[in-house]
Structure formats: structure tokens, C-alpha cells
């Protein structure tokens, strides 16, 4: 019975995303945005769809807020989150000029220099604003971008996302595959751009860092491959400004002069966490974190 229920849930999820994908591309942009905002407001009013976790995460980011203010912030957060999905579903309809006008990267000269030097670069964004258009923009500017994605269930849904992101010029490696790290290293040594989401560990093998005053686990991979290849590592935060997503590139996280590789990774991952704190504090509503982040929270 449990397996049958799981299959039914997977089928429903797959249908919902496929339908949302198809319908949102056919609707006029304004109508699609209104529909997804209405969906966000409905989820928020019912405290469903991850709203409870989002609210608790935002309470950690903004402890000074009253309950009423925190509720309003989580409502804005759900609207931003559903805006991301609306834009992601509509991305295949954008022209190259539409992608360019829909995303701005501040500090782009840092990545331009790394790519011009032939070292490749490790760009570490978080689950903020629209990271898919950032990936499409990067692939357009630098020829390609390699990333890693969590394998979604059902598999049909993951395959749809894989094909979608590859259509934007992104190479997507499934998280958990045995040769992912080797492939990333090869891409960097070939002077390519690698982009890895860095604000939540999904492997249970992460690094403990201090994040907004409590212990969180973040992935060790970004720092590890930067150390292995010498490719510069840059945290990137994102937020929305009117009709576009904006990315902010932070200065290179240097490899510390420490003998122990584990301590090097921990130090560099802490620097990534600190950069994320800056961006999230400025634009908390655009941090789409509807999952558990801090270790000691249930």
C-alpha cells in the first residue's frame, strides 16, 4: 500500500509540474505572474507548502521582527518563491536578449577575469531569487556552465528539469553520482565555469559553520574543488529588483595557509556562509529556503 501511495503521489506531482509548465508558458506574462502570486497567497494563508519552515528560517535571519512583521515577511517570501517558479517555467520562451535583460551581475569583472585567465571559476550562489536565469545568463556569456542538481522524485520530473536546463546551455550532473567530483575538476581544469548551490547541504557530509548565530551544515564540495584545481571561488547572492534578478559577486575566497585540508575547507565554507549572511540580511524575502538549515532545529 505504501509503495502504491508513493507512486500515486509521484504521478500527481509530475502532473502538477508538467501542467504548470505548459500553462504558464501559454499565459500572457502578467496573467501568469498574477496566478502564481495568488497561489503563493493561498499557500501562505493555509500555512502550507513549506510556509512554516520558511517562517522559522526567516525568524532566525530577522529575530528583531514582531510576529506580525515576520508573518508579512514570510508572505513576501512565498510570493518571491512562486515568482521564481513562474519565471523558471517561462524561461524557455525567452530570447537571448530577454535573458540578458532579465539578469544583472554586479561584480561580473571578477568572473570575466577568471575566465579570461583560463583557470575556470567556482561560482557559489544560494537558493535566492532566480538562479536558473543566472545559469542561462552565464552559459550565454561564457559558453557553458556546469552545475549539480538534486535528483527529484518522480524521475520523470527530474528528467524534465534536466532537459530544460540543458536547453539553456547548462550541463547538469545528478547529485550522488560517483564521478561528479571528477567531472567538476575536469571542467575547471578545462577553464570552464562551475556553479554550485552552497546554502544547504544535501549529502549529509557537509561542513559545520556558524550561520546567523547558530550551527548549520553547508556543502564541502565548493571549497574542496577550488583547493584541488586552484580555480577562484566566489560566493554570489541574488535578489529581485523590479522586473529582473540581480546577482552580486563577492571577492574571491582564498585558500588559507593551513596544513590540514579539512581545516582549509571549513575556513573557506565559513567565508561563503558569511557572504550569504550579507545578501540574505539585505533581501530576506528572496531567500527561498523552505527546508531545514540549522542542525539543532527539528
N, C-alpha and C positions, 0 to 999 in steps of 0.2 A: 504493500500500500504506500509506504514512504517513497519508494522509487517511482511509483506511478505519479504521486503528487508532485515530486520533483520535476518529472518530465512535463507535467501539465503547467507548472509554474514557469519552466523554461520556455515552453511554447508560447505562453501568454506574454512573457517579457519580450521574446523575439518579435511577436506580432505587434506589440505596442511600439517598440522602437522602429520597426520597419514602417508601420503606418505613420508614425510621427515624422519619420524621414521623408516619406513620399508626400504627405500633405503639406508640410512646412515649405517644401521647395515649390509647390504649386501656388501657395497663397501669396498675395502681394506682401512685401516686406512688413509694412505697418500692421497688416492684419495678423501676420504670423507673430510679430512681437506682442501684440495685444493678447493673443491666445495663450502664449507661453507665460506672460505676466499673470493672466487670470489663473492659470494652472498653479503658478507659484503662490499666489494669494490663497488659493483653496488649500494647498498642502499646508501652508503656514497656519491657517485658521483651524485646521484639524490636527495640528502638531504631528503631521505625518511626513513620510518621505525623507527622514533624516533631520527634520527640524529640531528635534530635541537635542541631538548630538551637536548640530551646528550651533545652537544657542549656548550649550555648555562650553564649547570651544571658544566662542566669542566672549563668554564671561571671563575666561582665562586671559584673553587679549585685552579686554576693557573692564577690569574689575571695579572701576570707579562708577560705572553706569548703574542707574536705578533699574528695577525690574521692568518698568515701562520703557525706558530707553533701550534696554537690552532687547526687549521684545521687538521694538521698532527696527533695531539694527539687524536682528535675525530675519525680519520680514524683507528688509532691503537685500540681505544676503541671499535669500531664496530667489528673489527677483533677478539678482545678478547670476545666480547659478542657472536658472532656467533661461536667461538670456544667452548664456554660453551654449546651451543645448540647441536653442533656436538657431544661433549663428553657425554652430557646427553642422547642423543638418542642412543649412543653406550654402555652406562653403562650396560645394561642387558647382553651384550656379555662378560663382564669382569669376570674373575675368582676371587676368594677371594684374591689370591696373586696379581692379577692385580690391584685390589682396593687398597691393601696395598702399592704397589709400585707407584701408581698414586697419592698418597696424603701423605703429611708430616705435622705433627702438632708440631710446636715449642712451648714449654711450656706445653707439654702434662702431665707432672708430676703434674701440678695443678689440672687437671681434674681427673687424676688417684687417687690422694689423696682424693678428694671429694667423688668419687665413692667408694673408699675403706672404707671411714668413714661411709658410708651408708646414707649420707644426701641427695644424689642426687646432681645435679648441673644444673644451668641455663646457657647455652652457647648462646651468642648473636652474631651471625655473621651478615654480611650485604650482599647486592647483589653484591658480589665480586667473581671473578674467578669462580670456580665450587663448589657451595655449596651442590650440590647433591652428588658428590663423597665424600665430607666431611661427609654428613649424613650417607652414606653407610659405610664409614670407621668407624664412631662412633658406628653404630649399630653392626658392626662386632667385635669391640673391647669391647664394654660394654654390648652386648646382645640385646640392643634395644635403640631406641631414639624416642622421641615423639616430633612432631612439629605441626605447624598450617599453613594451606595454604589458600590463597585467592581462592574463588570459581570462576574458569574460565568459560567463555562462549565461545562456547556452552557447555552444561553439558556433552555431550559425551567426549569432550576433557578433562574436569576436571576428569571424571571417568578414562580415560586412564592414566593421571598423578597420580591419586590416586593409581591405581593398580600397576603402575610402581614403585612408591616409597615404597609401602608396600612390593613389591617383593624384595626390597633391605633391608628389616628388619626395616623400618621406620613406626611408627604409625602416620598417618596424620589426624588431626582434621580440619574440614572445618571452616574457619573463619566466625564468625557471628552466629554459633550455640549457643543456650542458655546455654549449660552446659560445654562449652570449658574450662573456668577458673577452674571450679570444677574438671574437669578431669585432668588438668595440675597439680593442687595442689595434687590430689591423687597420680599421678605418682611420683612426687617429694617426697612425704612422704613415698613412697614405695622404695625410693632410686634409682629412675630411672633418666636418663638424658633427659632434655628438651632443645631443640634448637629452638630459635625464631629469625627470621629476624628482625633486630631492626633499620634499617636506613630509614624507610619510614612508616608513619602512614597510615593505610588503613581503620581506623574505624571512623574517624572524632572525636575521643575522646582522642586524643593524648596529649602529654606534649610539651609545647613550650621550646625550647632550643636554645642556640647560637651555630651555626654550620657554620664554615668558615666565621665568621663575620656578619652573618645575622640570622634572626629567622626562625627556621624550626620546624616542628611538628614530634615528634617521639613517638612510642607506649609506653603507660604507663604499659602495661601488664608485661613485664620482671621484672621491679623493684617491681611491686606490688606482684607478686607471690614469689619473693625472700624474701620480707619482711614477707609475710604470713607464709612461710614454714621454713625460716632460711636457705634455700639452698643457697650455694655460687653462685654469679652471676659473670660471666667472659665474657667481650667483646672478640670477635675474629675477626680479619681481615684476608683477604685472597688475594693471588696474584698468578700469574703463574711464575714458574721458569723452563724454558726449557720444558720438557715433563710431568711435574707434577704440581699439585696445592699445594700451601703451605699455611697453616693456622698459625696464631700467636695468642697465648692465652695471654691476658693481666691480670694483677693482679686483684684479687677479688675486686669488688665494694662494699665497706662496707656500711651498713645501718647507716646513720648519727644520731647523738643524738639530734633529733628534735621531738617535741611533735606532730606536725601536720603530718598526713600520706601523705597528698598531697605534702608537702614540702619535705618529705623524698623521695617520688617518683621523684619529679622534680630534686632534687640533684643527685640522682643515674642515672637518664636518661641523665643528663648533662655529667656525667663521661663517660657514654657509647659513647656519641657524641664526646667527646674529644679523646677517644681511636680510634674511626673511623677516625677522622681527621688525626691522626698519620699515620695509614695504608694507607688511600687514598692519602695523600700527597706523600708518597713514591712510590705508584703504581697507579696513577690516571687512567691509561689506563684499569685497571682491575676492575674498579668500574662501574658496569653495571646499571647505573641509567638513564633510558630513560623516567622517569616520573618527575612530578613537586615535588620539595622537600621544597623549601622556600616559606613561607606564602605570602609574598608581591610580588611574581612574578606571572605574568599572565599565 
